[in-house]
Amino acid sequence: DLRRNLCRNPDGDRAPWCYTTDPKVRWEYCNLEKCSAKPTGKPMSTADSLQATQTPTDRDCKVGNGETYRGPTSMTVMGVTCQAWSAQSPHQHNSFTPTSHPDKGLDGN
């Protein structure tokens, strides 16, 4: 959701990131763990495996580089709160806004 301050990876970078609320730090990667390949306690079926690699919506972790991440994390690895994607303060930007990337699934969380 690029209108809010949630970690996302709209550009296919190495991990979800966000602009920060720290005027001295423009952007930073987010504090997200990689999802485990197999949930503990039960074997993973082919359907479960496909689900885990595409849309891990029920877990707060990233698969691969996190392009499909739609979870609630809004904190960077250094503990800084993310700036809302639609906000222009403290960092102004024209890229990665709800308008510029409507096809990234960033309208809702």
KADA-V505809 format. One record per backbone hydrogen bond with DSSP energy under -1.0 kcal/mol. CO is the residue of the C=O (numbers start at 1). NH is the residue of the N-H. E is the energy in kcal/mol with one decimal. If there is no record, write none. Layout:
# KADA-V505809
co->CO nh->NH e->E
co->CO nh->NH e->E
This chain:
# KADA-V505809
co->1 nh->4 e->-1.6
co->4 nh->85 e->-2.8
co->8 nh->17 e->-3.4
co->9 nh->12 e->-1.1
co->16 nh->30 e->-2.5
co->17 nh->8 e->-2.0
co->18 nh->28 e->-2.1
co->19 nh->83 e->-3.3
co->22 nh->25 e->-1.6
co->26 nh->20 e->-1.7
co->28 nh->18 e->-1.7
co->29 nh->77 e->-2.1
co->30 nh->32 e->-1.6
co->33 nh->62 e->-2.8
co->45 nh->49 e->-2.5
co->46 nh->50 e->-2.3
co->47 nh->51 e->-2.4
co->48 nh->52 e->-2.6
co->49 nh->53 e->-1.6
co->50 nh->54 e->-1.1
co->51 nh->55 e->-2.1
co->55 nh->57 e->-2.1
co->56 nh->59 e->-1.1
co->59 nh->61 e->-1.4
co->62 nh->35 e->-3.2
co->63 nh->66 e->-2.3
co->66 nh->69 e->-1.5
co->73 nh->7 e->-3.1
co->74 nh->82 e->-2.1
co->75 nh->31 e->-2.3
co->76 nh->79 e->-2.0
co->80 nh->76 e->-2.5
co->81 nh->21 e->-2.1
co->84 nh->87 e->-1.2
co->97 nh->101 e->-1.8
co->101 nh->104 e->-1.3
co->106 nh->2 e->-2.2
